[in-house]
Amino acid sequence: MSFFSSPATATVKVPQARVKHEYKKRQTGVLIATCMTYAGYYIIRQIVQDEQVPIRHEYGFSIAQIGLILSMFGIGYGIAKLFMGFIADRVHGPRFVAFGLYASCVMNLLFAWNRNFYVMLILMLILSVSQAIGAPVCQREISLWFSKKSRGTSYAVWSAAHNFGAFFCVVSIEAATAWFSGSLTAVFITASVFAAIIATLMLLINSDRPEAYGLPDINTYSDMVEVSEKGTTTAGSVTQKSLWDVFIHDVVCNKMVWAVSLASMSFYIVRYGILSWIPSYLPAHGFSVNMAKWIVGYWEISLIPSVIFFGFVSDLLKGRRALVTLWLTVVMIIALVFYFNSPNKTVILVALFVAGGCIYAPLDLVGLMVNEAVPKYAVGLSTGFMGFFQYIFGETIATALIGALVTKFGWDACGTVLYCAAGLCLIIVIYLVIRERSIVKMEQRANELPAEQKAALEDPEHARESVLAAATAGIASNQAARNAAKTTVTDDSPDGSSGLTS
């Protein structure tokens, strides 16, 4: 297990003259590695979903059985992601995420020779455990290597990698089908080979936390303070707190984490309520089975620009992720109405692609929001906590429940479930917009503090406790002073009336 041990802080520091060059080089490597590795995870993850029609025909499964298989992944993934989040904050990230992809490849190979429904349920459950390693590790690496000034864009680029992976999964399936005469066994094997190659190459260029290479942490390097909703710094990639303390005080007792997790759960119901059933929904509305399969791939790849664009917009708005999410949620609801109610195939496709952009971009933003709501030593844990809600409730409702409802009541039942989820999204996001505005103001005040106090907030691990306490108190006192200034009444105006000074 020492292979996965988190590297210690380097004793030899990179010379100041070379810090910027070294940082840029490793940031590039981290971004490429996390993107490609996570794409590899999705090459494996999407196969059963994308091949659900051939599997139904060849194995004799019903739509409800396919829904149960897909929901088994969601249940296992949701639980495992919580525990993998615990681990991700305390291990060597690059090695651990590569291991998860290798393990996924091995499990995927076992699907190649299975035809039993109950065995497939078990295999899907085990596969979900290895797949749960990917997101917590990758999100932690992005948080450790990129500041809030550019994190929206870099996180969006990483998040969009899963769209690329989902598209490449379709390419892999079609290539295997053409090379091996439509063999489902070959489809599973080919995907595992592709993903294993990616894991090997990306392990060579990835990096753990900056301090392990003699570099300053990202807050010190960017000279920017980030705070939580309580006005405390979120800097610091390591902590002396126990795992239980971190879980309770930094995650469970954090209102922003709860709100973001519930919003993300609702978006996941909409996401998988559409994505999981495209191969079955579109053929029921005049599309061919093969065309529906390719639409899944085109849908995934076409959403990449919107994810990156809105991540960039959130950076331009100084971290207002929730505000951007609110706009997109409104458009998403409108698109869903057209997708489920139009008889016109062109309108259905347009609504599908518009809804996709308004689902995936908010999912990227809320994923980033939950990481920014906690200290950096709890990023993996916050990802796992949110993932628990996303998959245990979100994907399970979107697969098992919708599968059963559609079997009994038809596709209108799917639309009803997604309308309810979208409405819940809207309510929670409005609350997040209000809380986010307060946090942005606190960060502005924190970055106006005296140099010593600001440095303490940027690097709390090495700061004097008294200075750190004074800095935290200063954020609150600055706000109190500003409020007092805004309400100060003056009686010296020319006409003798009172006025407000700011």
N, C-alpha and C positions, 0 to 999 in steps of 0.2 A: 504493500500500500504506500510505501515511501515514494513510489513513482508518481503518485497523485498529490503528494504533499505540497502545500502552498509555499512558493519560494520566499525566503527571508529577504528583508530589505538589504540591498547591496551596501557594503561598507565603503566601496570606492565610488565616488560620485563622478558623473560625466562633467568635464570642464564646461564652465558657463558658456564659452564661445561655441561649443558644439551641441548644447542642449536643444536648440531649435531644430537643427538638422536631424538629430537623432530622434526627436519627438515626431517630426513629420514622417520620417522613414517608417517608424514603428506604427504610427497611426494608419498609414497606408496599408501596411501588412495586416494589421488587426481588422481593418474594414474589409479588405479582400477576403481574408480567411474566414471571418464570421459570416460574410455573405455566401461564399461558395459552400462552406460546410453546412449552413442551414438549408441551402438549396438541396444539398445532398440528402438531408433528412426528409425533405418533402418528396424527393424522387421515390423514396421507399414508402412514405406514408400514404400517398395518393392512389396506389395501385388498385387496391380493392374497391375504392370508391369509383375510380375511372372505369374499371372493368366490371362493374356491377351487372351490366346486362349480359355479357358473355358468361359470367359466373352463374347468374340465375339460370340461363339456358342450359349450360353444360352440367352444372351441379344439381339443378332442379330446385333452387331456392326461390322463395317468394319475396315480394318487396318487404314484407314485415321481417323476414329472416335477415335480409340484407341490412335493414335498419337496426336490428339487434346486434349484428356483427360490428357495424360502424359505431354504435353506441357503446359497445364493450371497449373500444379504443378510448372513447371519451371518458368513461368511468375510470379506467386504469390510468390514463394520462393525467386526469385531474388530480387523483390522489398522489401518483408518483411525482408529479411536477412540484407539489408542495414539499415533499421530502428532498427532491433533487435541488430545490431552491436552498434548503438548509445547507446541503453539501457544497453547492456551487460557490458560496461565499468563503469557503475554507479550503479549497483545493487548487491545484494547478489547472487553470481554466483550459488552455489549449489541449493539454493531454486528456482531460476529462471529456471534453466535447468530441474529440476524435474517437475516444473509446466508445462513446454512446453511438456514434455512427457506425463503427465497426460491428458493434453488437446488433444494431438494427439490420445490418446486411445479413448477418448470420440467421437471425429470426426470419427475415424475409425469404431466405432460401428454403426454410421449412414449409412455407406456404406452397412452394412449387410442387410438392408431392402429396398434398393433402386434399381430400374431397369430402371429408366428414364435417358436418355443420358444427357439432359440439367441439371437435378438435380445433376448428377454425376460431371459435369463440375464445378458447384458451390461448391459442397462438396470438390472437389480436390483443389480448390482455397483456401478455408478456412483452409483445412488441411495444406496447404503449409505455412500458417502464423505461426501456432504452431510449425511446423517442423523447421522453420527458427531460432528458439531460440537455438537449439543444438550446432551448430558449433561455433558461436562467443563466447559463454560462455566457451566451452571446450578448444578452442584454447587460450583464455585469461588465463585460469587456468594453462595450460601447460607453457605458457610464464612467468607467475609469479612465478612458483615453480621450474623451471629447467633452468640452465645456458646454455650458448651457447656451452659449452664444451660437454654437454650430451643431449642437446635439440633435436638434429637430431634423436637420438635413441628413446627418450621418446615420441617425437611427432609422430614418425613413428609407435610406438606401439599403440598410440591412434588412428592414422589415419587408421591403419589396423583393428581397431574394427568395422568399418563399413562393412568390408568384412565379418567378423564373423557374424555381424547382418544380412547381406544379405543372408548368408548361413543358419542361424538359421530361417530366414523367410521361406525358402524352407522347412526346417524340420517342422516348425509350420504348414505350408500348408498341407504337406503330413500327419502329425499326425491328423489334423482336418478332412482331407478327409477320412482317415481310420476310425476314431472314429465316424464320423457322416455321413457316407454313401455318401460322395462326395458333401455335402452341401456347397455351396459358402457362405451362411450366417454364418455357423459355422466357416469357415476359417477366416473371419473378426473378429468374437468374440474371438476366441482362441488367435489370435495375440494380441488383446487389453489386454487380461488377463495377458499374459506373460510379456508384456511391462510394465504394471502397477506394477507388482510385482518387476521388476527390478528397476523402479523409486523409490519405497519405500525403498528398501534395500540400494541403492546407496546414497540416501539422508543422511543416517546415518553415512557414512564414509567419505563424501566429506568435503573439507575445502575451505574457501575463501582466500584472499591474506594473505601472511605470517605475515604482520604487525598487522593484526587483532588478532593474537594469541601471540603477544609479541616477535615475531621473526624478525630478520633483513630481508630486501628485498633480493632477490636472487643475485643481483650484489654485494652487500656488503658481503653476506655469501660466495659467490664463489670467491671474490676478482678478478673480471674480468670486464673490461670496454667494453661496446658495443656501436658502433657509427652508425649514419646514413650516407648516401652518402655525406651529407654536412659536416661531421666531428663533428657533435654534438651528445651528449650522448642520448641514448634511454632509460636510466634508469628512474624510477619514475612511480609508479602505479596510482598516483593521480595528479591532476593539478588544478590550479585556472583559467585556460583559459576557455572561453565560448565554448559551443559545436560547434558554428559556426567557431570560430578560429581554433579549433582542426581539424575540417573537411577540412577547406580551406588550412591552413598552413602545417599541418602534413600529410594530405592524398592527396587532390586534386593537390597541388603544388609539390608533391613528384614524381619524374620521375621513381624511382624504383617501386613504387606502381602501376603506370600506366603500365609499362612494364610487371611486374609480373601478373597483372590482365588480360592483353590481352593474355599473354602466357597461363594462366590458362583457359581462355575462349576457346582457340583453343584446348587445351587438353580435355576440356569437350565435345566439338563437337565430338572428336574421341571416348571418353569414352562412351557417351550415344548413339553415332551412332552405336556402337557395342553392348553395354549392353542392350539397350532398344529393340533391334531387334533380339537378339539371339533366343528367343522362336518362332519367325516367319521365320528368315533367315535359321536356320539349317534344319527345316522340308522341306524347299524348296530345300535343297541340300542332301536329302536322309536320314536324321535323323528322328526318331519318335518324336512326340510332347512331350511325357513324358520324353524321354531321353534329349531333348533340355532343359526342365525345370530343370532337375537335373544338367545338364552341367552348367547352370547359377550358381547354388549353389556351385558346385565343382570349378568353375572358380574363384568365389569370395574368397573361403577359401584358394585356392592354391596360391593366390597372396600375402597372409600375409607375408611369409618369405622374398619375394623380397622387399616388402615395408620396413620392418624392417632392412634388410641387407643394403640397399642403404642409409637409414637414418643413420645407423652406419658408413658407408663409408664416408658420408659427414662430420661426426664428426671427423673421422680420418684425413680428409683433411682440418681440422681447419675451418669448416664452408663453404667450397666451394660447396654449394648446386647447383648452376647453372652449374658448370663444370660436376657434376655427371648427371644432367638432360640432358646436351648436348649429352653425350654418349648414354643415353637411348633413346633419340629422334631419333637418326640415326637407331638404331635397330628396333624401333617401325615402322618406315616407311617401312623397309624391310619386316617385319612381315605382315603389312597390304596388301602388294602386293600379298603375298602368300595366305592370307585369302580370298581375293576377286577373285583370278584368278585360284586357283587350283581346279581341278575336283576330287581330291583324298580326301576322308573323313578324313584320318589320318593326311594328311598335313594341312587340314583346322583346325583340332583340335589343332595340334602343334602350328600353326601360331596364333590361338586364344589365347592360354595360354601365348605364348611369348609376343604377343602384350599387353596382360593384365598386365604383369609385368612391361612393359615399358611405360604403361599409368599411373598406380596407384602409382608407386614409384615417378615419376616426379610430379604428383598431390600433393603428400605428401610434396615434397620438395618445390614446389612453394607456397604452403599454408604456410609453415614455413618461406619462404623468405619474404612474404608480412608482416608477423608479426614482423620479425626482422628489417624491413625497417622503422618502426615507433616507437615512444616512447611507453612504455608499457601502458600508459593511453589511447592509441588509438588502441590497438590490436584488440578489438572487432569491432571497426569501420572499420579498414583496412580489416578485414575478411568479413564484410558486403559489403564493396565496391567491393571487388574482387568477392564475391558471386553474386552481381548484374550482372556482366558481364558473370559469369559462367552460370547462369540460364536464364536470360532474352535473351541473345544471344546464348550462348553455347548449353544449353539443348533444347531450342526452335527450333534451327536449326536442332538438332539431332533427334527430335521427330516429330514436326509438318511438317517441310519442307521435311525431308527425307521420312516421311510417305506418303506425297502427291506425291513426286517424284517417289517413288517405285511403288505406285499404277498406275502411268502413264507410267513410263519408265522401270520398273524392278529394280533388285538389283544392276545393274551396276551403277545406279545413286547414290546409297548410297556410293559405293567405291569412286566415283569421288569427292563427298563432303568431304569425310574423307582425301583423298590425299591432297586436297587444305588446309584443316585445319592443317594437319601435316607439310606441307611446311611452313605455317605461324609460327607454333611452332618453327621450326628450326631457322628461321631468328631472332625471338625475343630472343630466348635462347642464341644465339651467342652474341647479345648485352648485355644480362645479365651477361654472363661470363666475359666480359670486365669490366663492372661496379663493379662486385663482387670482382675482383682482387684488384681494387683500395680501396674498403671498408676494405678488409682484411689487407691491408698494413696500413691503418689509425688506425685500432684497435691495431695492433702491436705497433705502435708509442704511442698510448694512454696508453697502459699498461706499457710503459717505462718511463712515466712522474714521477716527484717527488711524494712522498707519499701523501702529502696534496692535490695536484691537482688530483691525481688518485682517492682519496677518495671522492673528490667533484663530479667527474664524476660517481662514483658508487652510490652515494646517493645525487642527485641534490636537492631533496626536503629540505634537512637540511643543505646544503652547503652555505657558504658565496658567494654572487653573484660575488664579485671580483675574488675569487679563481676559481670559475666555469668558468668565462670568460677567465681567464689566462690559464686554462687547455685546453679550446677549441682552443684558439689561439696557444697554444703550439703544438697541433697536426699538424697544418698547418706550423708553423715555423720549426718544426723538419724535415718535409719533404723538406722544402726549403733548410735547412742546408745540408741535405743529397744530394740533387741534386747539390748544389754548390760544395760539396766535391768531387762528382764523376766527375765534369768537371774542377777541378782545374788543371792547367797546371804547371808542375815542369820542371825546366831547369837544375837540378843538377845531371842528370844521367851520368854514367861514360863516355859514348860516346858522351855526349853533346847534345843528342837528347832530345826532350821533352817527358814527360810521364804523365799518369793519376794516381792520387792517390784516394783511396776510404776510 
